[in-house]
């Protein structure tokens, strides 16, 4: 009896060991993606905790100002690296494969100095714009906006270092500073202020957040430089700023349209419907965020390997790796979606009893996420293989479709219309990316179906 019961357990252990414990690229990818997924889940929990605590400590008005400014920091900070963070996962493997050590050394340092200079200049310009628009800005928002501008350079450099670390498979070094350490510092600094008896307003919260961003970035900088010294020989440096921008700017457009595609449903809903309905919809989207984390994890792990295999001309290995990445995006995403939909009502109830009204919206929103997962991290594949312009065009068309559908559906159907518009746009984007990859690269990028 014990032997029979142990046999299935032994078989499960063997399968898990094969999936995660091997030395091949597939097993390494699974381990790294699992690490990233765990980090993102812990980060989401910390972010949720920090928002709850800040809302309780600050009060509605100051908390609203803080969220407004911090959202701008997140949006602009994700764009002001000009796509260099993602482009690093293409440029670094190409330099390594070509033996271009001087260019590699130049990129590892020059990319960070360039993004620091560009983001600092933009932060100064934005501070000037805030000053120019001060007659039309609510006075309590002015100082937090200035602090937000001060935060941007460190935020952007941290993103660039994230891309460099990912290109070397140093996923904990890439993500821990931004997603775990930064969040923990924000909680620690604001909690310390409250314990010491200070009034925690929007200004104090932004100061704490700014300090957390700079400290986390500086620690990551020291650790990254130390690890790079062990793998990159010292020597002369060469710089190809124009070539870097030629690669990165279309990628920046992809990331920009992705952000717009992610936020436009909430923004349009906020324009046409009540704050309560926006809150319910936002709770639905946050509840389904776990599905997106799987796609994010696989994208973060695979990008530089796509570039590496393409540069080496190993088409068979590239095709096999793409297939593996797609399967490990789609099937876990599908499983997570089923679990979240099954537990949807109690999960939404955690936000408050009134949020359960959004349960049926979950099913509409989940369709787009599952459809999109069926082609895996194909946008990273296109970006790494020189098709970033077409990828940007696909995202732009999907964003335009989402905007038009939201304007058409949200006034009448509210959150249901926003979810339907986004799912339709994601389905259109998926079909377009599938077709582009098939035509330009000759690869079948679907989790199922014929591969020939």
N, C-alpha and C positions, 0 to 999 in steps of 0.2 A: 504493500500500500504506500509506504513512504517512498519507495523507488519510483512508483508511478506518479506520485504527486511532485517529486523532485524533478522528474523528466521535463515537464513543461517549463518549470522555473529555469532549469539548466539551458533549455532551448532559447528562452527569452534572454538570458544573460549572454548567450553566444551571439544572438542577433544584435543586441545592443553593443556588444564588444566590436562586432564587425562594422556597425554603423558609426560608432564614435571613437573606438579605440585603435583603429588601424593607422598605418603610417602613410596611406595614400592621400591624394588631394581631396577625394570625396569625404573621407573620415575627418580630415583636418577642417574642411569647410563646415561639416556638421558640428564639430566641437566649437569652432569660432562663432558660428551663427547662434549656437545655444548660449554661449557666453554673452553675446550681444543682446539676445532676447532677455536673458535674466537681468542684465544691467538695465535695459529699458523698462522692464516691469518694476524693478526696485525704484528706478527713477520716477516712474509714474506714481508710485505710492508715496514717495517723498514729496513730489510736486503737489499731490492732492493734499497731503498733510500740511505742507507749508501754506497753501492757499486757505485752508480751513483756519489755521492758527492766525494768519495775517488778517483774515476777515473778522475774526473774533477780537483781536487785539486793537485793530485800527478803527473799526466802525465803517459804515457804508460809504460815506463821502470820500474819505482818505483811501480806502481800499479801491474804490472805483478809479481814482486818479492813478494809483499805483499800477493797477491792471492795465489801464490805458497806456501808460508810458512803457511798461515792461513788454507789452505786446509789440509796440513799435520797435523796441530793442531787438526782440526775437526776429521780427520780420526783416528789418534792415540789416541786422547782423548776419543773417543767413544769405544775404545777397552781396554785401559789400566786399567779399573776397573775390568778386568777379569770376566765380566758378573755379578758382584755383584749387580749393579743397578737394573737389571731385576730380579735376584734371590731373592732380598729383598721382592718382591711381592709374592714369594712362602714361604720363610723362616719365615717372620714375622707373617703371618696368622697361620702357623703351630705351632709356639711357643705360640701364643695367645690361640689357641684352646687347646693345651696340658697343658696350665697353667705353662709353663716353663719360669717364670718371670726372673730368673737369666740369662738364655740363651738369652732371649729377650733383656734385658739390655746390655748384652755383645755384641750382634750383633749391636745394635743401635749405640754404641760407637766404638766397635772394627772394624766394617766394614769400617768406615771412616778413622780410624787411619791406618788400613792395606792398603787401597787403596792409602792413602797419601804417606805412606812409599814406596810402590811398584812403584807408578808413579814418585816419586822423584828420586828413584834409577834408573829407566829407563830414566828419563830426563837427569841425569848425564851421563849415558852411551851414550845416543844419542848426548849429547854435545861433549863427547869424540870422537864419530864417526865423527861428523862434523869437529872437529879439525884434525882427522886423514886423512879425505878426502879433506882437504882444498886445496891441489894443484889442484884438479879437480873441485872445486866449484867456481863459479863466485864470485869474491871478494865482490861486493856489497850485496851478499846474505848471507854472513857469519854472520854478526851481527844480522839481522832479524831471522836467524835460531837459534842462541843462545837465543834470546828473546822468540822464540817459545818454546824452551825447558823449559824455566822458567815458561811459561804459563801453561804447561801440568798438574802439580800437582793440581792446583786450578780447572782446567777444569774437571779433573777426580773426585775430591771430590764433585764438584757440581753435577755431574751425579749420584754419590752414594746417595747424599741427595735427589735428584729428586726421586729415587726409594723408599726411606724411606717415603717421603711425600706422594707419590702415594698410598702406602700401607695403609695409614690412610685417604684416600680420600681428602687430602689437595692439590687439583690440582693447585690452584693458587700459593701456596707456592712452589710447585714442578716446575712449568713451568715459572712463571713470572720472576724470577731472571735471568734465562738463555736466554729466548726468547724475553723478553721485556726490562728489566732493563739493561742487558748487551749490547744489541744493542743500546739502547738510550745513554748509557755512551760512547760507541765508537763514536757515532755521536757527542755527546757533547764535548768530549775531543779533537777530531780532528778539529771540528769547532772552538773551543776555540783557538787552536794553530794557525789556519789560521787567525782568527781575531786579535790575538796578533802579527801577522807579522812573525811567524816562517815558515821556509820552511818545508812543509809536505812531507817528503820522506818515504821510506819503513821502516826505523828505527823508525821514530817518530810514524808512524801509528801502528807498532807492539807494541811499548811502550804503546800507548793509549789502544790497544786491550788487552794487558797483564794486565794493571791496571784495566780495566773494568771487566775482568774475576775474578781477585782476590777480587775486591770490591763486586761484585755481589755474589760470593761464601761466603764471610765473612758475609754479611748481611743475606743471606739465613741460614747460620750456626746459627747465633744468634736467628733468628725467629724460626727455627726448634727446637732448644734446649728448647726454652721457651714453645713451644706447647707440646713437648714430656713430659716435667715435669708435665703437667696437666693431662696426660693420663697414664703415667707409674710411678708406685710407686718406690721411691728410695730403694736401697738395694744392695746386693752382685751381682757380675757379673760373668758369666761363658762364656767360649769361645769354639767354635767348628770350628776352622779354616779349618781343613781337610774336615769336612762335608760341610761347606760353599763352598769350592772350588770344591768339588765333584758335587755340584749342579750347580755352576756358570760357570765352565770352558766349559762344552758343550754348555751352553747358549751363552758364548762369541764366540764360533765357529759359532753358528747360526747368531749372530749379525755381525761377520766378513764376513761370506759368503753373508749375506744380503747386506752389504756395497759393496762388490766386484760385486755382481749382479747388484747393482744400478749404479756403475761407469764404468763397463767394456765396455759398448757400446760406451761411450764417448771416453775412452782411445784408443780403437781399431780404432774408426773413426778418431781420431786425428793422428794415426800412418799412415793410408792409404790415407786420403783425405785432402783437403785444409782446412786452418783455417776458411775460409768463410763458408764452408759447416758444419764444426763443430759448428760454431756460430749459424747457422740456426737450427741445430738439438738441440742444448742446449736450445735455445729459445722455441722450441716446448715442450721439457721436462719440463721446468720451467712453461710453461703455463698450462700444465696438472697436475702440482703439487697439485692443490686444491683437486683432487680426492684422492691422497695419504694422505692428511691431515685427511680425514674422517676415513680411516683405522687406522692411527696413533692415533687419538682421542679415538676410541673405544678400541684399544689395551691397551692404557694407563689406561683406566678406569676399564677394566674387569679382568685383569690378577690376581690380588690378590683375587678377588671374586671366580674365578675358583678354586684357591687353598683352599679357605675357605670352599666352598661347598663340595669339594672332601674330605677334611680332616674330615668334620662332617659326611660323609657318606650319604648325602642327594642327591641321584642320580637323583631323579625326579626334584628337584630344579635346579641342575646343568644342566640337559638337557634342561629345559625351559629357563634358563638364556643364555645358549649357542645359542639356537635358536633365542632369542631376539637380542643378540649381532650380529649375522650373518645378520639378516634382517635389522638392523639399520646400518650395514656397507654397504650392497649391494645396497639397494634401493636408499639411498641418493647418493652413488657413481655413480650409473647409471644416476640419475637425473643431478648431477653435470657434468658428461661426456657429456650428451646431450646438456646442456647449453654451455659448453666450445666449443664443436664442432660447434654449431650454431654461436657462436661469435668468432670463431677461426681466421678468417682473420683480423678483426679489432684489436684483441688482439695481434696478431703477428705484425701487422703494427706499434704498439706502439714501438717495438724494432727498427723499420726502415722499409721502403718500401720493401727492398730486402728480409726481413724475411718472407713475405707472401708466398714465394716459398715453404716453409715447411708445408703449410696447409694440403696437402694430407698425409704427414707423421703423422700428428696428429691422423688420423683415424686408421692407423696401430698400433701406440703406445697405443691408447686407448683400443684396444681389450684386450691386456694383463692385463691392470689395472682393467677392468670390470670383466674379468674372475677371477682374483685373489680376487676381492672383494666378489665374490659369496660364498666364504667359511669363510669370516670374519676373526677375529683375531685368527685363529685356531693354528698358531704357538705359541701364548701365552698359549693357552689351553694345547698343548702338553708339553711345557716347565714346566708349573705349575703342571702337573699330572705325572711327572716322565718320560716322553718320549722325553727328550731333546736330547738324543743321536741320535734317529731316525730323529728328526727334523733337527739336524745339518747335518745328512747324506743327507736328502732331499734337503736342501739348497746347499750343496756341489755339488750334482749331477746337480741341476738346473744351478749353476754357470758354471760348466764344459760344460754343453750343450750350454749355452749362449756364452761362449768363443769360442767354436768350430764353432757355427753358425755365430758369428760375423766375425771370420776370413774367413769363406767361403763366406759370403754374402756381407760384407762391401766393399771389393775391387771392386766389379762389380756394386753394387747397392747403395753404399754410405749410406746416412741417412735412405733411405727406407729399406735397408738391415739391418741396426742396429736396427731399430724399429721392423722389422719382427723377427729378432733373439731374441730380448728381449721378445716380446709377446709370441713367441713359448716356450721360456724357462719358462715364468711365467705360461703358460697353463700347461706345464709338471709338474711344481712345485705344482700347484693347484691340479692336479689329484693325484699326489703322496701323498700330505698331506691329501687329502680326504680319500684315501685308507688306510693310516696309522691310521688315527683317527677311521675309521670304524672298522678296524681289531683289534686294540689294546684297544679302549675305547668303542666300540659298539655304537657310536654316529653318527647320520646323520648330517653332517656339510655342508649343502647346503641351499641356500636361498629359494629353491623351491624343489618340489619332495616329495616322500613318506618318512615319518619319522617313521619307525618301524623296 
